[in-house]
Amino acid sequence: MKRNKSFALILIVVLVLVFTSCTTTIAINRLVPAQVDVSGYKTIAVRSTIDETHWKQPSFWNSYVPFVSVDQLYWQYMSMRSYLDFDASSVITNAASDMITKAINTGFFTIAEPKLTDSLINVGNYNGNLRQTLLDNHIDAVLTTKITNMNYDEYITAERDSYTSVDKDGKKYYAIRFYLVQKYSMSISYTLSDVENNKIIASSVFNSDNKQVKTKIGQTINEKGEYKADSYTSIDSASYLLKSLINDFANKFRNELSPHYVTNYFDFMPNKPEVKSLKAAYDAVDNGNYQTALTLFSDEYARSGHVASGYNAAILYFAVGQYQKAYDLCNDLYKNHGSADALDLMNTLKAIESREKAAEKQIESTEKSGGSSSTGGGVIGI
């Protein structure tokens, strides 16, 4: 009996996988607006990221990874130079400047890169007319970013197994395993300032999660506690780990400060009740022939009221840009066939269109959205 139950369970899992893999899905790319209203700001100048933490690294020749909860007996085997790079601060700020510039440069605004922006600011400060210098170079807004928090900690620690191992002589022992632990986190703030109106458009702080990397570097191999080093390939430097956090911030900057495309996925209704002629429609979708599929689905819905055909046709109308036809079809499915799925689909499609219109307004508008407060310390708060 148990064997039969196991076989039935395996069969169910296989069928679920088969039916899941057969789902026809379409990807539709549509614009979404920046979370910050950037309407009217056609040229945004990006300053080089500033390290506000004044982060310093101990010199290579006198800095070693400390031990935490490791018997002093083993220290001689695991002496390690610090993985905190000498030039970590400059490496990280350069990486942040590059990432932020690329993240917000989605093609809808002109972006003045950090090298040019820094030069304009230096010239403007030297001449005593920073704001006018920026305006003369058609700069609408300035993006200032600062690393406000940067943490890195490293140490070697020991962990004793809760289970026994057997050494080469057949004797049981509790192995002690040694690890290099690297912990790191970062915060980046930004201020987007309106040059003409001397206002802050938006400001915020992005905080990373507290990250940790744990690399096993050795262990004891018998009851005497003899040590054997592991053959690990490489250990990442502090700057490499912190740069990985910067890459995680890219989407946050893009989402807040630039209109961009997102991909929306829609699953087609399965061919139920089955209409054999519709196989060609599903195949057409899989092959990217959306207009052919649309004709087949819409014709079948008009002929027989086949709900799946109507639902799928609505998705395709939206995909090819005929939004009102998609909505009309969803309404018809709901009113005449009681399809709650069609009603949900219409609401989803309308929300996508609404975001698209908001993005287009941000891109096309010549009227600046304005800011909430004066920058106080000058046009870009410096």
C-alpha positions as semicolon CSV with decimal commas, in nm:
position;residue;x (nm);y (nm);z (nm)
1;M;0,000;0,000;0,000
2;K;0,281;0,242;0,092
3;R;0,449;0,170;-0,240
4;N;0,129;0,256;-0,429
5;K;0,091;0,580;-0,235
6;S;0,452;0,674;-0,313
7;F;0,397;0,603;-0,682
8;A;0,078;0,811;-0,685
9;L;0,259;1,102;-0,519
10;I;0,540;1,088;-0,774
11;L;0,285;1,078;-1,057
12;I;0,108;1,387;-0,919
13;V;0,436;1,580;-0,897
14;V;0,526;1,483;-1,254
15;L;0,186;1,592;-1,382
16;V;0,212;1,925;-1,199
17;L;0,552;1,988;-1,357
18;V;0,423;1,895;-1,702
19;F;0,120;2,121;-1,683
20;T;0,322;2,405;-1,532
21;S;0,582;2,385;-1,807
22;C;0,307;2,396;-2,072
23;T;0,176;2,736;-1,959
24;T;0,195;2,996;-2,235
25;T;0,338;3,323;-2,107
26;I;0,395;3,660;-2,271
27;A;0,632;3,937;-2,159
28;I;0,518;4,297;-2,214
29;N;0,761;4,586;-2,158
30;R;0,609;4,915;-2,048
31;L;0,740;5,241;-1,903
32;V;0,709;5,326;-1,536
33;P;0,777;5,671;-1,387
34;A;1,053;5,762;-1,147
35;Q;0,924;5,754;-0,790
36;V;1,050;6,111;-0,758
37;D;0,871;6,355;-0,989
38;V;1,151;6,453;-1,228
39;S;0,920;6,631;-1,473
40;G;1,092;6,916;-1,657
41;Y;1,448;6,827;-1,559
42;K;1,603;6,749;-1,895
43;T;1,970;6,755;-1,794
44;I;2,087;6,607;-1,466
45;A;2,449;6,649;-1,357
46;V;2,593;6,371;-1,141
47;R;2,871;6,463;-0,897
48;S;3,140;6,215;-0,796
49;T;3,034;6,024;-0,486
50;I;3,182;6,162;-0,164
51;D;3,308;5,938;0,117
52;E;3,172;6,118;0,419
53;T;3,300;5,848;0,656
54;H;3,668;5,940;0,603
55;W;3,731;5,569;0,609
56;K;4,093;5,471;0,673
57;Q;4,267;5,136;0,645
58;P;4,556;5,010;0,861
59;S;4,876;4,976;0,656
60;F;4,953;4,635;0,512
61;W;5,273;4,584;0,706
62;N;5,130;4,612;1,057
63;S;4,770;4,496;1,021
64;Y;4,668;4,135;1,080
65;V;4,328;3,970;1,102
66;P;4,245;3,937;1,475
67;F;4,141;3,614;1,648
68;V;3,809;3,574;1,829
69;S;3,750;3,266;2,046
70;V;4,056;3,086;1,906
71;D;4,302;2,906;2,134
72;Q;4,637;3,086;2,119
73;L;4,797;2,751;2,037
74;Y;4,665;2,783;1,679
75;W;4,750;3,147;1,610
76;Q;5,085;3,062;1,452
77;Y;4,912;2,856;1,181
78;M;4,661;3,116;1,070
79;S;4,835;3,451;1,067
80;M;4,670;3,658;0,791
81;R;4,726;4,009;0,662
82;S;4,414;4,226;0,666
83;Y;4,189;4,213;0,361
84;L;4,109;4,581;0,409
85;D;4,264;4,743;0,101
86;F;4,491;5,043;0,127
87;D;4,287;5,238;-0,132
88;A;3,942;5,096;-0,048
89;S;3,779;5,438;-0,004
90;S;3,873;5,565;-0,350
91;V;3,789;5,229;-0,513
92;I;3,442;5,232;-0,358
93;T;3,360;5,599;-0,430
94;N;3,470;5,558;-0,794
95;A;3,253;5,246;-0,825
96;A;2,958;5,428;-0,668
97;S;2,991;5,725;-0,905
98;D;2,999;5,493;-1,206
99;M;2,707;5,278;-1,085
100;I;2,482;5,574;-1,005
101;T;2,549;5,741;-1,341
102;K;2,468;5,423;-1,533
103;A;2,162;5,345;-1,318
104;I;1,982;5,672;-1,387
105;N;2,094;5,700;-1,750
106;T;1,799;5,515;-1,901
107;G;1,798;5,725;-2,218
108;F;1,519;5,969;-2,137
109;F;1,728;6,257;-2,000
110;T;2,071;6,401;-2,069
111;I;2,316;6,295;-1,800
112;A;2,629;6,501;-1,731
113;E;2,885;6,253;-1,601
114;P;3,083;6,309;-1,278
115;K;3,405;6,424;-1,445
116;L;3,224;6,707;-1,627
117;T;3,003;6,792;-1,330
118;D;3,300;6,816;-1,092
119;S;3,481;7,044;-1,337
120;L;3,180;7,275;-1,368
121;I;3,145;7,294;-0,990
122;N;3,515;7,370;-0,946
123;V;3,501;7,647;-1,209
124;G;3,181;7,789;-1,061
125;N;3,321;7,791;-0,708
126;Y;3,646;7,949;-0,825
127;N;3,459;8,228;-1,009
128;G;3,209;8,273;-0,728
129;N;2,909;8,210;-0,957
130;L;2,838;7,838;-0,928
131;R;2,466;7,860;-0,998
132;Q;2,515;8,072;-1,312
133;T;2,790;7,841;-1,437
134;L;2,554;7,545;-1,413
135;L;2,269;7,734;-1,581
136;D;2,499;7,850;-1,862
137;N;2,578;7,483;-1,928
138;H;2,206;7,395;-1,936
139;I;2,216;7,194;-1,612
140;D;1,865;7,161;-1,465
141;A;1,945;6,952;-1,158
142;V;2,247;6,826;-0,967
143;L;2,266;6,485;-0,802
144;T;2,493;6,472;-0,497
145;T;2,565;6,131;-0,344
146;K;2,754;6,054;-0,025
147;I;2,863;5,736;0,147
148;T;2,739;5,808;0,498
149;N;2,820;5,474;0,657
150;M;3,071;5,206;0,565
151;N;3,140;4,913;0,797
152;Y;3,386;4,630;0,753
153;D;3,492;4,381;1,017
154;E;3,708;4,071;0,989
155;Y;3,826;3,809;1,233
156;I;3,923;3,442;1,260
157;T;3,702;3,227;1,480
158;A;3,677;2,862;1,583
159;E;3,375;2,632;1,596
160;R;3,374;2,290;1,758
161;D;3,167;2,021;1,588
162;S;2,870;1,884;1,782
163;Y;2,931;1,541;1,627
164;T;3,236;1,316;1,623
165;S;3,475;1,251;1,336
166;V;3,718;0,960;1,297
167;D;4,090;1,023;1,245
168;K;4,328;0,812;1,034
169;D;4,393;0,584;1,335
170;G;4,025;0,513;1,378
171;K;3,988;0,727;1,688
172;K;3,685;0,948;1,738
173;Y;3,728;1,318;1,809
174;Y;3,538;1,646;1,793
175;A;3,689;1,852;1,512
176;I;3,750;2,224;1,555
177;R;3,695;2,419;1,235
178;F;3,846;2,763;1,177
179;Y;3,686;3,037;0,970
180;L;3,770;3,379;0,841
181;V;3,457;3,590;0,893
182;Q;3,405;3,913;0,699
183;K;3,110;4,138;0,788
184;Y;3,020;4,448;0,593
185;S;2,745;4,704;0,529
186;M;2,699;5,047;0,373
187;S;2,465;5,345;0,349
188;I;2,447;5,594;0,060
189;S;2,252;5,921;0,069
190;Y;2,150;6,136;-0,224
191;T;2,020;6,487;-0,277
192;L;1,870;6,597;-0,609
193;S;1,870;6,977;-0,633
194;D;1,691;7,214;-0,870
195;V;1,954;7,458;-1,004
196;E;1,719;7,729;-1,133
197;N;1,491;7,743;-0,830
198;N;1,754;7,662;-0,565
199;K;1,534;7,386;-0,422
200;I;1,581;7,029;-0,309
201;I;1,374;6,808;-0,538
202;A;1,430;6,495;-0,332
203;S;1,667;6,333;-0,085
204;S;1,692;5,991;0,072
205;V;1,926;5,733;0,224
206;F;1,970;5,375;0,104
207;N;2,088;5,120;0,358
208;S;2,227;4,779;0,272
209;D;2,159;4,466;0,473
210;N;2,432;4,348;0,708
211;K;2,625;4,097;0,498
212;Q;2,862;3,821;0,603
213;V;3,107;3,593;0,422
214;K;3,248;3,293;0,605
215;T;3,551;3,113;0,459
216;K;3,679;2,790;0,614
217;I;4,058;2,808;0,641
218;G;4,144;2,490;0,834
219;Q;4,053;2,236;1,103
220;T;4,190;1,990;1,355
221;I;4,238;1,641;1,218
222;N;4,270;1,417;1,525
223;E;4,214;1,392;1,900
224;K;4,555;1,553;1,962
225;G;4,426;1,870;1,800
226;E;4,675;1,878;1,515
227;Y;4,593;2,148;1,261
228;K;4,558;2,117;0,882
229;A;4,503;2,419;0,658
230;D;4,234;2,416;0,389
231;S;4,322;2,483;0,025
232;Y;4,077;2,767;-0,047
233;T;4,112;2,946;-0,380
234;S;4,079;3,313;-0,286
235;I;3,938;3,554;-0,031
236;D;3,769;3,873;-0,146
237;S;3,906;4,209;-0,038
238;A;3,700;4,457;0,161
239;S;3,662;4,687;-0,139
240;Y;3,534;4,399;-0,355
241;L;3,271;4,306;-0,096
242;L;3,161;4,665;-0,044
243;K;3,144;4,723;-0,421
244;S;2,896;4,434;-0,440
245;L;2,667;4,636;-0,210
246;I;2,693;4,934;-0,444
247;N;2,567;4,718;-0,730
248;D;2,268;4,626;-0,513
249;F;2,183;4,998;-0,487
250;A;2,160;5,041;-0,865
251;N;1,792;4,949;-0,894
252;K;1,703;5,177;-0,603
253;F;1,860;5,479;-0,773
254;R;1,699;5,392;-1,107
255;N;1,356;5,338;-0,954
256;E;1,362;5,665;-0,762
257;L;1,522;5,897;-1,015
258;S;1,456;5,783;-1,371
259;P;1,165;5,662;-1,583
260;H;1,246;5,315;-1,713
261;Y;1,102;5,003;-1,866
262;V;0,982;4,707;-1,662
263;T;0,870;4,368;-1,787
264;N;0,519;4,247;-1,706
265;Y;0,447;3,875;-1,743
266;F;0,104;3,738;-1,827
267;D;0,000;3,372;-1,829
268;F;-0,251;3,279;-2,098
269;M;-0,560;3,082;-2,005
270;P;-0,528;2,716;-2,107
271;N;-0,730;2,582;-2,397
272;K;-1,031;2,464;-2,193
273;P;-1,275;2,349;-2,306
274;E;-1,037;2,239;-2,578
275;V;-1,073;2,385;-2,924
276;K;-0,828;2,195;-3,144
277;S;-0,787;2,476;-3,396
278;L;-0,650;2,701;-3,120
279;K;-0,325;2,507;-3,098
280;A;-0,202;2,725;-3,382
281;A;-0,281;3,035;-3,172
282;Y;-0,076;2,916;-2,875
283;D;0,208;2,816;-3,107
284;A;0,197;3,161;-3,266
285;V;0,239;3,325;-2,923
286;D;0,534;3,100;-2,841
287;N;0,692;3,199;-3,172
288;G;0,632;3,571;-3,116
289;N;0,366;3,601;-3,390
290;Y;0,129;3,803;-3,173
291;Q;-0,086;3,946;-3,452
292;T;-0,156;3,598;-3,590
293;A;-0,241;3,469;-3,242
294;L;-0,464;3,772;-3,179
295;T;-0,666;3,706;-3,495
296;L;-0,715;3,338;-3,407
297;F;-0,818;3,404;-3,045
298;S;-1,048;3,698;-3,120
299;D;-1,218;3,516;-3,407
300;E;-1,283;3,212;-3,186
301;Y;-1,426;3,429;-2,908
302;A;-1,654;3,607;-3,156
303;R;-1,766;3,272;-3,298
304;S;-1,826;3,069;-2,984
305;G;-1,779;3,287;-2,676
306;H;-1,483;3,069;-2,572
307;V;-1,373;3,247;-2,250
308;A;-1,007;3,148;-2,271
309;S;-0,988;3,283;-2,623
310;G;-1,138;3,615;-2,518
311;Y;-0,906;3,644;-2,219
312;N;-0,600;3,567;-2,428
313;A;-0,709;3,807;-2,700
314;A;-0,740;4,085;-2,440
315;I;-0,378;4,030;-2,335
316;L;-0,266;4,041;-2,696
317;Y;-0,463;4,357;-2,774
318;F;-0,278;4,523;-2,488
319;A;0,056;4,383;-2,605
320;V;0,014;4,537;-2,952
321;G;-0,094;4,873;-2,806
322;Q;-0,473;4,854;-2,860
323;Y;-0,559;4,928;-2,499
324;Q;-0,926;5,018;-2,536
325;K;-1,001;4,699;-2,729
326;A;-0,836;4,504;-2,447
327;Y;-1,056;4,678;-2,188
328;D;-1,373;4,635;-2,395
329;L;-1,305;4,265;-2,429
330;C;-1,244;4,226;-2,056
331;N;-1,572;4,405;-1,984
332;D;-1,756;4,179;-2,225
333;L;-1,606;3,868;-2,063
334;Y;-1,715;3,987;-1,719
335;K;-2,066;4,104;-1,814
336;N;-2,161;3,817;-2,044
337;H;-1,963;3,529;-1,895
338;G;-1,907;3,635;-1,534
339;S;-1,529;3,608;-1,568
340;A;-1,372;3,750;-1,253
341;D;-1,032;3,673;-1,407
342;A;-1,109;3,914;-1,691
343;L;-1,205;4,186;-1,441
344;D;-0,876;4,136;-1,254
345;L;-0,688;4,144;-1,585
346;M;-0,850;4,473;-1,684
347;N;-0,756;4,635;-1,352
348;T;-0,398;4,516;-1,393
349;L;-0,375;4,645;-1,749
350;K;-0,521;4,983;-1,656
351;A;-0,268;5,020;-1,374
352;I;0,014;4,951;-1,619
353;E;-0,124;5,210;-1,861
354;S;-0,156;5,464;-1,580
355;R;0,210;5,420;-1,486
356;E;0,308;5,446;-1,850
357;K;0,125;5,779;-1,889
358;A;0,289;5,914;-1,574
359;A;0,631;5,819;-1,711
360;E;0,557;5,983;-2,046
361;K;0,451;6,301;-1,864
362;Q;0,780;6,308;-1,676
363;I;0,972;6,263;-1,999
364;E;0,778;6,513;-2,211
365;S;0,700;6,786;-1,959
366;T;0,887;7,117;-1,984
367;E;0,750;7,244;-1,653
368;K;0,971;7,164;-1,358
369;S;0,805;6,977;-1,076
370;G;0,979;7,199;-0,820
371;G;1,115;7,108;-0,480
372;S;1,010;7,110;-0,122
373;S;1,266;7,335;0,041
374;S;1,563;7,562;-0,016
375;T;1,902;7,396;-0,017
376;G;2,024;7,660;0,221
377;G;2,396;7,615;0,166
378;G;2,388;7,710;-0,200
379;V;2,235;7,563;-0,510
380;I;2,371;7,215;-0,447
381;G;2,411;7,232;-0,074
382;I;2,789;7,283;-0,065
